[in-house]
Amino acid sequence: MLGYRYPGDSAPLVIGDHAIIRSGTIIYANTTIGNRFQCGHQVLIRGEVTIGDRCVVHHKCTLEGRLRIGNGVKIMAHVYLPSTTEIGHMVFIGPGTTFLNDKYPMRRAAPVCGPRIGDHVSIGGGVTICPEVSVGRNCIIGAGSVVTKNIPPDTLAYGSPARHYPLPDEVANGNLPELLLPQTDLFGAREDDSWKEESL
């Protein structure tokens, strides 16, 4: 269902060229998605979301609305993004990762504040990122970690709560565009080299 209407919406859904939208997906009005977007089955993207070019959102993800996602972002299956979350460019988010936006849910009227993820961050599977946390550019977060504090740029973080370590040299140069940008699919038997001609 594309362009799902809701009380107070003010603009239609906009999706760029060459998108692939799979069955069971619902995308609300008041959302803008860039070119070469691809999603899995049963994805929910609510209103006031902005998604850049060449992004992938895999099966059964929930994007709660009022959030921003940059270019070249790959979100694996069963990820939850609450409102006010911000994701930079060229970010990988592993399966089953949960972002939170309220330190004391249902206990105070303060506005919610989701995490902010810098460019070229790689997040392992099953991670929890707490409200108001900022993750700096080029960080790696290990699988199963619980991130309760800000992570400075170029840092390896893992554990519960996550502790910070120097980023190993062999993985210090950011996420690889050839792994994030091609719009390919294991079951699509398709090649996409067009990303080489684009600048994101």
Secondary structure as the mmCIF struct_conf table of DSSP 4:
data_model
#
loop_
_struct_conf.conf_type_id
_struct_conf.id
_struct_conf.beg_label_comp_id
_struct_conf.beg_label_asym_id
_struct_conf.beg_label_seq_id
_struct_conf.end_label_comp_id
_struct_conf.end_label_asym_id
_struct_conf.end_label_seq_id
STRN STRN1 LEU A 2 TYR A 4
TURN_TY1_P TURN_TY1_P1 PRO A 7 GLY A 8
BEND BEND1 ALA A 11 ALA A 11
STRN STRN2 VAL A 14 ILE A 15
TURN_TY1_P TURN_TY1_P2 ASP A 17 HIS A 18
STRN STRN3 ILE A 20 ILE A 20
TURN_TY1_P TURN_TY1_P3 SER A 23 GLY A 24
STRN STRN4 ILE A 26 TYR A 28
BEND BEND2 ALA A 29 ASN A 30
STRN STRN5 THR A 32 ILE A 33
TURN_TY1_P TURN_TY1_P4 ASN A 35 ARG A 36
STRN STRN6 GLN A 38 CYS A 39
TURN_TY1_P TURN_TY1_P5 HIS A 41 GLN A 42
STRN STRN7 LEU A 44 ILE A 45
BEND BEND3 GLY A 47 GLU A 48
STRN STRN8 VAL A 49 ILE A 51
BEND BEND4 ASP A 53 ARG A 54
STRN STRN9 VAL A 56 VAL A 57
TURN_TY1_P TURN_TY1_P6 HIS A 59 LYS A 60
STRN STRN10 THR A 62 LEU A 63
BEND BEND5 GLY A 65 ARG A 66
STRN STRN11 LEU A 67 ILE A 69
BEND BEND6 ASN A 71 GLY A 72
STRN STRN12 LYS A 74 ILE A 75
TURN_TY1_P TURN_TY1_P7 ALA A 77 HIS A 78
STRN STRN13 TYR A 80 LEU A 81
TURN_TY1_P TURN_TY1_P8 SER A 83 THR A 84
STRN STRN14 GLU A 86 ILE A 87
BEND BEND7 HIS A 89 MET A 90
STRN STRN15 PHE A 92 ILE A 93
TURN_TY1_P TURN_TY1_P9 PRO A 95 GLY A 96
STRN STRN16 THR A 98 PHE A 99
BEND BEND8 LYS A 103 TYR A 104
TURN_TY1_P TURN_TY1_P10 PRO A 105 ARG A 107
HELX_LH_PP_P HELX_LH_PP_P1 ALA A 110 VAL A 112
STRN STRN17 ARG A 116 ILE A 117
TURN_TY1_P TURN_TY1_P11 ASP A 119 HIS A 120
STRN STRN18 SER A 122 ILE A 123
TURN_TY1_P TURN_TY1_P12 GLY A 125 GLY A 126
STRN STRN19 THR A 128 ILE A 129
TURN_TY1_P TURN_TY1_P13 PRO A 131 GLU A 132
STRN STRN20 SER A 134 VAL A 135
TURN_TY1_P TURN_TY1_P14 ARG A 137 ASN A 138
STRN STRN21 ILE A 140 ILE A 141
TURN_TY1_P TURN_TY1_P15 ALA A 143 GLY A 144
STRN STRN22 VAL A 146 VAL A 147
BEND BEND9 LYS A 149 LYS A 149
STRN STRN23 ILE A 151 ILE A 151
BEND BEND10 PRO A 153 ASP A 154
STRN STRN24 THR A 155 TYR A 158
TURN_TY1_P TURN_TY1_P16 GLY A 159 ALA A 162
STRN STRN25 ARG A 163 PRO A 166
HELX_LH_PP_P HELX_LH_PP_P2 LEU A 167 PRO A 168
HELX_RH_3T_P HELX_RH_3T_P1 ASP A 169 VAL A 171
BEND BEND11 ASN A 173 ASN A 173
HELX_RH_AL_P HELX_RH_AL_P1 PRO A 177 LEU A 180
BEND BEND12 LEU A 181 PRO A 182
TURN_TY1_P TURN_TY1_P17 LEU A 186 GLY A 188
HELX_RH_3T_P HELX_RH_3T_P2 SER A 194 GLU A 197
#
